[in-house]
Amino acid sequence: MTQSLKAKIIEVCDKKIAQKGDSVGVSFYAFFKNKNDNPELLMEAATWWIQTHSLDHFEKALKIKELVKNL
């Protein structure tokens, strides 16, 4: 996973947790704008989320943040 994607995931998770608390869920789409302006990065996140970790569509932001921090 690229350093920029790791940083973006942690940033988004931190923001969501601050806004809605520790139990907030996220999907990998949360890390991207509605416009698909970087399909390679989107596929990298989707592959990591779906194929590498077999995660559900929505997961706790805390869980995702810890997974990314431990890469």
PDB file with one MODEL, atoms N, CA, C and O in Angstrom:
MODEL        1
ATOM      1  N   MET A   1       0.845  -1.173   0.000  1.00  0.00           N
ATOM      2  CA  MET A   1       0.000   0.000   0.000  1.00  0.00           C
ATOM      3  C   MET A   1       0.895   1.242   0.000  1.00  0.00           C
ATOM      4  O   MET A   1       1.871   1.323   0.746  1.00  0.00           O
ATOM      5  N   THR A   2       0.545   2.193  -0.841  1.00  0.00           N
ATOM      6  CA  THR A   2       1.339   3.410  -0.934  1.00  0.00           C
ATOM      7  C   THR A   2       1.223   4.236   0.348  1.00  0.00           C
ATOM      8  O   THR A   2       0.225   4.174   1.065  1.00  0.00           O
ATOM      9  N   GLN A   3       2.263   5.000   0.607  1.00  0.00           N
ATOM     10  CA  GLN A   3       2.282   5.844   1.798  1.00  0.00           C
ATOM     11  C   GLN A   3       1.155   6.880   1.750  1.00  0.00           C
ATOM     12  O   GLN A   3       0.556   7.193   2.779  1.00  0.00           O
ATOM     13  N   SER A   4       0.870   7.406   0.573  1.00  0.00           N
ATOM     14  CA  SER A   4      -0.191   8.420   0.463  1.00  0.00           C
ATOM     15  C   SER A   4      -1.558   7.822   0.775  1.00  0.00           C
ATOM     16  O   SER A   4      -2.392   8.479   1.398  1.00  0.00           O
ATOM     17  N   LEU A   5      -1.797   6.579   0.348  1.00  0.00           N
ATOM     18  CA  LEU A   5      -3.079   5.934   0.661  1.00  0.00           C
ATOM     19  C   LEU A   5      -3.166   5.630   2.148  1.00  0.00           C
ATOM     20  O   LEU A   5      -4.217   5.833   2.755  1.00  0.00           O
ATOM     21  N   LYS A   6      -2.087   5.149   2.744  1.00  0.00           N
ATOM     22  CA  LYS A   6      -2.075   4.899   4.188  1.00  0.00           C
ATOM     23  C   LYS A   6      -2.415   6.166   4.959  1.00  0.00           C
ATOM     24  O   LYS A   6      -3.235   6.142   5.876  1.00  0.00           O
ATOM     25  N   ALA A   7      -1.783   7.267   4.584  1.00  0.00           N
ATOM     26  CA  ALA A   7      -2.009   8.539   5.265  1.00  0.00           C
ATOM     27  C   ALA A   7      -3.459   8.995   5.107  1.00  0.00           C
ATOM     28  O   ALA A   7      -4.067   9.482   6.061  1.00  0.00           O
ATOM     29  N   LYS A   8      -4.008   8.838   3.912  1.00  0.00           N
ATOM     30  CA  LYS A   8      -5.395   9.238   3.649  1.00  0.00           C
ATOM     31  C   LYS A   8      -6.365   8.405   4.484  1.00  0.00           C
ATOM     32  O   LYS A   8      -7.309   8.948   5.056  1.00  0.00           O
ATOM     33  N   ILE A   9      -6.143   7.093   4.560  1.00  0.00           N
ATOM     34  CA  ILE A   9      -7.023   6.217   5.335  1.00  0.00           C
ATOM     35  C   ILE A   9      -6.999   6.610   6.809  1.00  0.00           C
ATOM     36  O   ILE A   9      -8.052   6.717   7.438  1.00  0.00           O
ATOM     37  N   ILE A  10      -5.818   6.824   7.358  1.00  0.00           N
ATOM     38  CA  ILE A  10      -5.706   7.207   8.771  1.00  0.00           C
ATOM     39  C   ILE A  10      -6.366   8.560   9.013  1.00  0.00           C
ATOM     40  O   ILE A  10      -7.054   8.745  10.017  1.00  0.00           O
ATOM     41  N   GLU A  11      -6.161   9.500   8.103  1.00  0.00           N
ATOM     42  CA  GLU A  11      -6.774  10.828   8.228  1.00  0.00           C
ATOM     43  C   GLU A  11      -8.299  10.738   8.238  1.00  0.00           C
ATOM     44  O   GLU A  11      -8.955  11.336   9.090  1.00  0.00           O
ATOM     45  N   VAL A  12      -8.851   9.997   7.299  1.00  0.00           N
ATOM     46  CA  VAL A  12     -10.315   9.862   7.206  1.00  0.00           C
ATOM     47  C   VAL A  12     -10.859   9.143   8.432  1.00  0.00           C
ATOM     48  O   VAL A  12     -11.873   9.559   8.991  1.00  0.00           O
ATOM     49  N   CYS A  13     -10.204   8.077   8.856  1.00  0.00           N
ATOM     50  CA  CYS A  13     -10.667   7.346  10.044  1.00  0.00           C
ATOM     51  C   CYS A  13     -10.642   8.248  11.273  1.00  0.00           C
ATOM     52  O   CYS A  13     -11.596   8.265  12.051  1.00  0.00           O
ATOM     53  N   ASP A  14      -9.559   8.996  11.451  1.00  0.00           N
ATOM     54  CA  ASP A  14      -9.477   9.921  12.588  1.00  0.00           C
ATOM     55  C   ASP A  14     -10.610  10.936  12.557  1.00  0.00           C
ATOM     56  O   ASP A  14     -11.216  11.224  13.589  1.00  0.00           O
ATOM     57  N   LYS A  15     -10.897  11.478  11.378  1.00  0.00           N
ATOM     58  CA  LYS A  15     -11.965  12.469  11.239  1.00  0.00           C
ATOM     59  C   LYS A  15     -13.325  11.859  11.564  1.00  0.00           C
ATOM     60  O   LYS A  15     -14.117  12.457  12.292  1.00  0.00           O
ATOM     61  N   LYS A  16     -13.596  10.671  11.025  1.00  0.00           N
ATOM     62  CA  LYS A  16     -14.876  10.011  11.272  1.00  0.00           C
ATOM     63  C   LYS A  16     -15.043   9.677  12.757  1.00  0.00           C
ATOM     64  O   LYS A  16     -16.119   9.869  13.323  1.00  0.00           O
ATOM     65  N   ILE A  17     -13.973   9.174  13.385  1.00  0.00           N
ATOM     66  CA  ILE A  17     -14.017   8.836  14.806  1.00  0.00           C
ATOM     67  C   ILE A  17     -14.268  10.087  15.642  1.00  0.00           C
ATOM     68  O   ILE A  17     -15.062  10.052  16.583  1.00  0.00           O
ATOM     69  N   ALA A  18     -13.605  11.188  15.312  1.00  0.00           N
ATOM     70  CA  ALA A  18     -13.791  12.444  16.039  1.00  0.00           C
ATOM     71  C   ALA A  18     -15.227  12.960  15.901  1.00  0.00           C
ATOM     72  O   ALA A  18     -15.784  13.512  16.850  1.00  0.00           O
ATOM     73  N   GLN A  19     -15.822  12.778  14.721  1.00  0.00           N
ATOM     74  CA  GLN A  19     -17.182  13.269  14.470  1.00  0.00           C
ATOM     75  C   GLN A  19     -18.259  12.390  15.091  1.00  0.00           C
ATOM     76  O   GLN A  19     -19.243  12.895  15.630  1.00  0.00           O
ATOM     77  N   LYS A  20     -18.070  11.046  15.014  1.00  0.00           N
ATOM     78  CA  LYS A  20     -19.172  10.148  15.349  1.00  0.00           C
ATOM     79  C   LYS A  20     -18.852   9.123  16.425  1.00  0.00           C
ATOM     80  O   LYS A  20     -19.717   8.325  16.786  1.00  0.00           O
ATOM     81  N   GLY A  21     -17.642   9.124  16.940  1.00  0.00           N
ATOM     82  CA  GLY A  21     -17.284   8.223  18.025  1.00  0.00           C
ATOM     83  C   GLY A  21     -16.611   6.945  17.566  1.00  0.00           C
ATOM     84  O   GLY A  21     -16.479   6.676  16.372  1.00  0.00           O
ATOM     85  N   ASP A  22     -16.190   6.164  18.550  1.00  0.00           N
ATOM     86  CA  ASP A  22     -15.399   4.953  18.303  1.00  0.00           C
ATOM     87  C   ASP A  22     -16.123   3.861  17.535  1.00  0.00           C
ATOM     88  O   ASP A  22     -15.474   2.991  16.955  1.00  0.00           O
ATOM     89  N   SER A  23     -17.426   3.884  17.515  1.00  0.00           N
ATOM     90  CA  SER A  23     -18.168   2.800  16.858  1.00  0.00           C
ATOM     91  C   SER A  23     -18.517   3.088  15.400  1.00  0.00           C
ATOM     92  O   SER A  23     -19.215   2.295  14.768  1.00  0.00           O
ATOM     93  N   VAL A  24     -18.046   4.202  14.860  1.00  0.00           N
ATOM     94  CA  VAL A  24     -18.374   4.577  13.484  1.00  0.00           C
ATOM     95  C   VAL A  24     -17.772   3.572  12.493  1.00  0.00           C
ATOM     96  O   VAL A  24     -16.652   3.091  12.668  1.00  0.00           O
ATOM     97  N   GLY A  25     -18.537   3.279  11.471  1.00  0.00           N
ATOM     98  CA  GLY A  25     -18.075   2.386  10.421  1.00  0.00           C
ATOM     99  C   GLY A  25     -17.691   3.153   9.166  1.00  0.00           C
ATOM    100  O   GLY A  25     -18.160   4.267   8.932  1.00  0.00           O
ATOM    101  N   VAL A  26     -16.823   2.535   8.357  1.00  0.00           N
ATOM    102  CA  VAL A  26     -16.409   3.115   7.079  1.00  0.00           C
ATOM    103  C   VAL A  26     -16.342   2.004   6.030  1.00  0.00           C
ATOM    104  O   VAL A  26     -16.213   0.825   6.360  1.00  0.00           O
ATOM    105  N   SER A  27     -16.430   2.399   4.782  1.00  0.00           N
ATOM    106  CA  SER A  27     -16.154   1.495   3.670  1.00  0.00           C
ATOM    107  C   SER A  27     -14.947   2.065   2.937  1.00  0.00           C
ATOM    108  O   SER A  27     -14.549   3.201   3.194  1.00  0.00           O
ATOM    109  N   PHE A  28     -14.366   1.298   2.036  1.00  0.00           N
ATOM    110  CA  PHE A  28     -13.185   1.823   1.344  1.00  0.00           C
ATOM    111  C   PHE A  28     -13.530   3.004   0.450  1.00  0.00           C
ATOM    112  O   PHE A  28     -12.640   3.759   0.057  1.00  0.00           O
ATOM    113  N   TYR A  29     -14.803   3.179   0.124  1.00  0.00           N
ATOM    114  CA  TYR A  29     -15.206   4.343  -0.663  1.00  0.00           C
ATOM    115  C   TYR A  29     -15.066   5.646   0.124  1.00  0.00           C
ATOM    116  O   TYR A  29     -15.009   6.723  -0.469  1.00  0.00           O
ATOM    117  N   ALA A  30     -15.009   5.556   1.457  1.00  0.00           N
ATOM    118  CA  ALA A  30     -14.904   6.758   2.292  1.00  0.00           C
ATOM    119  C   ALA A  30     -13.613   7.526   2.038  1.00  0.00           C
ATOM    120  O   ALA A  30     -13.512   8.700   2.396  1.00  0.00           O
ATOM    121  N   PHE A  31     -12.638   6.887   1.432  1.00  0.00           N
ATOM    122  CA  PHE A  31     -11.329   7.497   1.234  1.00  0.00           C
ATOM    123  C   PHE A  31     -11.197   8.197  -0.115  1.00  0.00           C
ATOM    124  O   PHE A  31     -10.117   8.665  -0.478  1.00  0.00           O
ATOM    125  N   PHE A  32     -12.303   8.266  -0.854  1.00  0.00           N
ATOM    126  CA  PHE A  32     -12.278   8.833  -2.200  1.00  0.00           C
ATOM    127  C   PHE A  32     -13.442   9.792  -2.398  1.00  0.00           C
ATOM    128  O   PHE A  32     -14.476   9.689  -1.740  1.00  0.00           O
ATOM    129  N   LYS A  33     -13.248  10.726  -3.319  1.00  0.00           N
ATOM    130  CA  LYS A  33     -14.334  11.614  -3.716  1.00  0.00           C
ATOM    131  C   LYS A  33     -15.337  10.813  -4.538  1.00  0.00           C
ATOM    132  O   LYS A  33     -15.025   9.724  -5.020  1.00  0.00           O
ATOM    133  N   ASN A  34     -16.519  11.347  -4.692  1.00  0.00           N
ATOM    134  CA  ASN A  34     -17.531  10.663  -5.504  1.00  0.00           C
ATOM    135  C   ASN A  34     -17.086  10.524  -6.957  1.00  0.00           C
ATOM    136  O   ASN A  34     -17.528   9.617  -7.662  1.00  0.00           O
ATOM    137  N   LYS A  35     -16.225  11.411  -7.393  1.00  0.00           N
ATOM    138  CA  LYS A  35     -15.701  11.345  -8.755  1.00  0.00           C
ATOM    139  C   LYS A  35     -14.523  10.376  -8.782  1.00  0.00           C
ATOM    140  O   LYS A  35     -13.611  10.485  -7.963  1.00  0.00           O
ATOM    141  N   ASN A  36     -14.537   9.447  -9.703  1.00  0.00           N
ATOM    142  CA  ASN A  36     -13.474   8.453  -9.815  1.00  0.00           C
ATOM    143  C   ASN A  36     -12.300   9.045 -10.601  1.00  0.00           C
ATOM    144  O   ASN A  36     -12.099   8.734 -11.775  1.00  0.00           O
ATOM    145  N   ASP A  37     -11.529   9.909  -9.923  1.00  0.00           N
ATOM    146  CA  ASP A  37     -10.441  10.594 -10.602  1.00  0.00           C
ATOM    147  C   ASP A  37      -9.086   9.886 -10.442  1.00  0.00           C
ATOM    148  O   ASP A  37      -8.085  10.338 -10.997  1.00  0.00           O
ATOM    149  N   ASN A  38      -9.053   8.779  -9.686  1.00  0.00           N
ATOM    150  CA  ASN A  38      -7.817   8.026  -9.531  1.00  0.00           C
ATOM    151  C   ASN A  38      -8.150   6.533  -9.438  1.00  0.00           C
ATOM    152  O   ASN A  38      -8.099   5.957  -8.351  1.00  0.00           O
ATOM    153  N   PRO A  39      -8.490   5.905 -10.563  1.00  0.00           N
ATOM    154  CA  PRO A  39      -8.926   4.509 -10.529  1.00  0.00           C
ATOM    155  C   PRO A  39      -7.868   3.535 -10.013  1.00  0.00           C
ATOM    156  O   PRO A  39      -8.213   2.516  -9.415  1.00  0.00           O
ATOM    157  N   GLU A  40      -6.591   3.831 -10.234  1.00  0.00           N
ATOM    158  CA  GLU A  40      -5.532   2.941  -9.746  1.00  0.00           C
ATOM    159  C   GLU A  40      -5.509   2.899  -8.221  1.00  0.00           C
ATOM    160  O   GLU A  40      -5.369   1.832  -7.623  1.00  0.00           O
ATOM    161  N   LEU A  41      -5.646   4.062  -7.602  1.00  0.00           N
ATOM    162  CA  LEU A  41      -5.647   4.140  -6.145  1.00  0.00           C
ATOM    163  C   LEU A  41      -6.897   3.492  -5.565  1.00  0.00           C
ATOM    164  O   LEU A  41      -6.837   2.815  -4.539  1.00  0.00           O
ATOM    165  N   LEU A  42      -8.027   3.704  -6.229  1.00  0.00           N
ATOM    166  CA  LEU A  42      -9.267   3.067  -5.802  1.00  0.00           C
ATOM    167  C   LEU A  42      -9.139   1.547  -5.852  1.00  0.00           C
ATOM    168  O   LEU A  42      -9.576   0.860  -4.929  1.00  0.00           O
ATOM    169  N   MET A  43      -8.551   1.025  -6.906  1.00  0.00           N
ATOM    170  CA  MET A  43      -8.371  -0.426  -7.024  1.00  0.00           C
ATOM    171  C   MET A  43      -7.380  -0.946  -5.987  1.00  0.00           C
ATOM    172  O   MET A  43      -7.544  -2.052  -5.470  1.00  0.00           O
ATOM    173  N   GLU A  44      -6.365  -0.162  -5.684  1.00  0.00           N
ATOM    174  CA  GLU A  44      -5.424  -0.559  -4.633  1.00  0.00           C
ATOM    175  C   GLU A  44      -6.149  -0.706  -3.296  1.00  0.00           C
ATOM    176  O   GLU A  44      -5.948  -1.688  -2.582  1.00  0.00           O
ATOM    177  N   ALA A  45      -6.985   0.266  -2.960  1.00  0.00           N
ATOM    178  CA  ALA A  45      -7.740   0.208  -1.711  1.00  0.00           C
ATOM    179  C   ALA A  45      -8.732  -0.953  -1.722  1.00  0.00           C
ATOM    180  O   ALA A  45      -8.867  -1.664  -0.726  1.00  0.00           O
ATOM    181  N   ALA A  46      -9.419  -1.145  -2.835  1.00  0.00           N
ATOM    182  CA  ALA A  46     -10.397  -2.228  -2.944  1.00  0.00           C
ATOM    183  C   ALA A  46      -9.724  -3.586  -2.825  1.00  0.00           C
ATOM    184  O   ALA A  46     -10.242  -4.477  -2.153  1.00  0.00           O
ATOM    185  N   THR A  47      -8.592  -3.750  -3.461  1.00  0.00           N
ATOM    186  CA  THR A  47      -7.858  -5.023  -3.387  1.00  0.00           C
ATOM    187  C   THR A  47      -7.419  -5.301  -1.960  1.00  0.00           C
ATOM    188  O   THR A  47      -7.584  -6.416  -1.465  1.00  0.00           O
ATOM    189  N   TRP A  48      -6.863  -4.300  -1.298  1.00  0.00           N
ATOM    190  CA  TRP A  48      -6.427  -4.457   0.086  1.00  0.00           C
ATOM    191  C   TRP A  48      -7.604  -4.816   0.977  1.00  0.00           C
ATOM    192  O   TRP A  48      -7.501  -5.705   1.823  1.00  0.00           O
ATOM    193  N   TRP A  49      -8.730  -4.119   0.785  1.00  0.00           N
ATOM    194  CA  TRP A  49      -9.915  -4.289   1.623  1.00  0.00           C
ATOM    195  C   TRP A  49     -10.586  -5.636   1.375  1.00  0.00           C
ATOM    196  O   TRP A  49     -10.893  -6.360   2.322  1.00  0.00           O
ATOM    197  N   ILE A  50     -10.815  -5.977   0.105  1.00  0.00           N
ATOM    198  CA  ILE A  50     -11.626  -7.147  -0.248  1.00  0.00           C
ATOM    199  C   ILE A  50     -10.789  -8.412  -0.363  1.00  0.00           C
ATOM    200  O   ILE A  50     -11.099  -9.414   0.281  1.00  0.00           O
ATOM    201  N   GLN A  51      -9.741  -8.383  -1.164  1.00  0.00           N
ATOM    202  CA  GLN A  51      -8.974  -9.603  -1.410  1.00  0.00           C
ATOM    203  C   GLN A  51      -7.973  -9.916  -0.301  1.00  0.00           C
ATOM    204  O   GLN A  51      -7.863 -11.065   0.127  1.00  0.00           O
ATOM    205  N   THR A  52      -7.254  -8.916   0.159  1.00  0.00           N
ATOM    206  CA  THR A  52      -6.211  -9.173   1.143  1.00  0.00           C
ATOM    207  C   THR A  52      -6.789  -9.485   2.520  1.00  0.00           C
ATOM    208  O   THR A  52      -6.328 -10.407   3.192  1.00  0.00           O
ATOM    209  N   HIS A  53      -7.799  -8.720   2.944  1.00  0.00           N
ATOM    210  CA  HIS A  53      -8.317  -8.862   4.306  1.00  0.00           C
ATOM    211  C   HIS A  53      -9.732  -9.424   4.390  1.00  0.00           C
ATOM    212  O   HIS A  53     -10.219  -9.672   5.493  1.00  0.00           O
ATOM    213  N   SER A  54     -10.400  -9.630   3.276  1.00  0.00           N
ATOM    214  CA  SER A  54     -11.774 -10.171   3.256  1.00  0.00           C
ATOM    215  C   SER A  54     -12.689  -9.424   4.220  1.00  0.00           C
ATOM    216  O   SER A  54     -13.445 -10.035   4.976  1.00  0.00           O
ATOM    217  N   LEU A  55     -12.610  -8.104   4.185  1.00  0.00           N
ATOM    218  CA  LEU A  55     -13.415  -7.281   5.084  1.00  0.00           C
ATOM    219  C   LEU A  55     -14.830  -7.127   4.551  1.00  0.00           C
ATOM    220  O   LEU A  55     -15.068  -7.217   3.346  1.00  0.00           O
ATOM    221  N   ASP A  56     -15.766  -6.893   5.466  1.00  0.00           N
ATOM    222  CA  ASP A  56     -17.141  -6.599   5.080  1.00  0.00           C
ATOM    223  C   ASP A  56     -17.195  -5.214   4.440  1.00  0.00           C
ATOM    224  O   ASP A  56     -16.229  -4.452   4.494  1.00  0.00           O
ATOM    225  N   HIS A  57     -18.341  -4.903   3.834  1.00  0.00           N
ATOM    226  CA  HIS A  57     -18.469  -3.607   3.166  1.00  0.00           C
ATOM    227  C   HIS A  57     -18.206  -2.468   4.152  1.00  0.00           C
ATOM    228  O   HIS A  57     -17.471  -1.533   3.833  1.00  0.00           O
ATOM    229  N   PHE A  58     -18.801  -2.538   5.350  1.00  0.00           N
ATOM    230  CA  PHE A  58     -18.560  -1.545   6.390  1.00  0.00           C
ATOM    231  C   PHE A  58     -17.814  -2.207   7.536  1.00  0.00           C
ATOM    232  O   PHE A  58     -18.178  -3.290   7.994  1.00  0.00           O
ATOM    233  N   GLU A  59     -16.773  -1.542   7.987  1.00  0.00           N
ATOM    234  CA  GLU A  59     -15.985  -1.999   9.130  1.00  0.00           C
ATOM    235  C   GLU A  59     -15.782  -0.816  10.071  1.00  0.00           C
ATOM    236  O   GLU A  59     -15.904   0.338   9.663  1.00  0.00           O
ATOM    237  N   LYS A  60     -15.477  -1.104  11.310  1.00  0.00           N
ATOM    238  CA  LYS A  60     -15.209  -0.046  12.281  1.00  0.00           C
ATOM    239  C   LYS A  60     -13.964   0.731  11.857  1.00  0.00           C
ATOM    240  O   LYS A  60     -12.952   0.144  11.474  1.00  0.00           O
ATOM    241  N   ALA A  61     -14.053   2.039  11.929  1.00  0.00           N
ATOM    242  CA  ALA A  61     -12.929   2.897  11.550  1.00  0.00           C
ATOM    243  C   ALA A  61     -11.697   2.596  12.411  1.00  0.00           C
ATOM    244  O   ALA A  61     -10.570   2.632  11.917  1.00  0.00           O
ATOM    245  N   LEU A  62     -11.913   2.300  13.693  1.00  0.00           N
ATOM    246  CA  LEU A  62     -10.784   1.967  14.566  1.00  0.00           C
ATOM    247  C   LEU A  62     -10.046   0.726  14.076  1.00  0.00           C
ATOM    248  O   LEU A  62      -8.816   0.684  14.101  1.00  0.00           O
ATOM    249  N   LYS A  63     -10.794  -0.286  13.631  1.00  0.00           N
ATOM    250  CA  LYS A  63     -10.191  -1.515  13.123  1.00  0.00           C
ATOM    251  C   LYS A  63      -9.360  -1.237  11.878  1.00  0.00           C
ATOM    252  O   LYS A  63      -8.233  -1.718  11.758  1.00  0.00           O
ATOM    253  N   ILE A  64      -9.918  -0.459  10.950  1.00  0.00           N
ATOM    254  CA  ILE A  64      -9.218  -0.151   9.708  1.00  0.00           C
ATOM    255  C   ILE A  64      -7.957   0.656   9.999  1.00  0.00           C
ATOM    256  O   ILE A  64      -6.895   0.391   9.435  1.00  0.00           O
ATOM    257  N   LYS A  65      -8.080   1.625  10.869  1.00  0.00           N
ATOM    258  CA  LYS A  65      -6.916   2.460  11.236  1.00  0.00           C
ATOM    259  C   LYS A  65      -5.799   1.584  11.801  1.00  0.00           C
ATOM    260  O   LYS A  65      -4.640   1.760  11.425  1.00  0.00           O
ATOM    261  N   GLU A  66      -6.111   0.664  12.676  1.00  0.00           N
ATOM    262  CA  GLU A  66      -5.093  -0.206  13.272  1.00  0.00           C
ATOM    263  C   GLU A  66      -4.475  -1.130  12.230  1.00  0.00           C
ATOM    264  O   GLU A  66      -3.263  -1.346  12.245  1.00  0.00           O
ATOM    265  N   LEU A  67      -5.285  -1.680  11.327  1.00  0.00           N
ATOM    266  CA  LEU A  67      -4.743  -2.517  10.266  1.00  0.00           C
ATOM    267  C   LEU A  67      -3.732  -1.758   9.412  1.00  0.00           C
ATOM    268  O   LEU A  67      -2.666  -2.276   9.078  1.00  0.00           O
ATOM    269  N   VAL A  68      -4.083  -0.533   9.069  1.00  0.00           N
ATOM    270  CA  VAL A  68      -3.214   0.285   8.217  1.00  0.00           C
ATOM    271  C   VAL A  68      -1.947   0.691   8.966  1.00  0.00           C
ATOM    272  O   VAL A  68      -0.857   0.677   8.394  1.00  0.00           O
ATOM    273  N   LYS A  69      -2.084   1.050  10.231  1.00  0.00           N
ATOM    274  CA  LYS A  69      -0.917   1.470  11.020  1.00  0.00           C
ATOM    275  C   LYS A  69       0.073   0.333  11.191  1.00  0.00           C
ATOM    276  O   LYS A  69       1.271   0.573  11.338  1.00  0.00           O
ATOM    277  N   ASN A  70      -0.412  -0.908  11.175  1.00  0.00           N
ATOM    278  CA  ASN A  70       0.455  -2.067  11.377  1.00  0.00           C
ATOM    279  C   ASN A  70       1.064  -2.609  10.080  1.00  0.00           C
ATOM    280  O   ASN A  70       1.714  -3.654  10.099  1.00  0.00           O
ATOM    281  N   LEU A  71       0.866  -1.926   8.974  1.00  0.00           N
ATOM    282  CA  LEU A  71       1.468  -2.360   7.706  1.00  0.00           C
ATOM    283  C   LEU A  71       2.956  -2.103   7.705  1.00  0.00           C
ATOM    284  O   LEU A  71       3.634  -2.403   6.722  1.00  0.00           O
TER     285      LEU A  71
ENDMDL
END
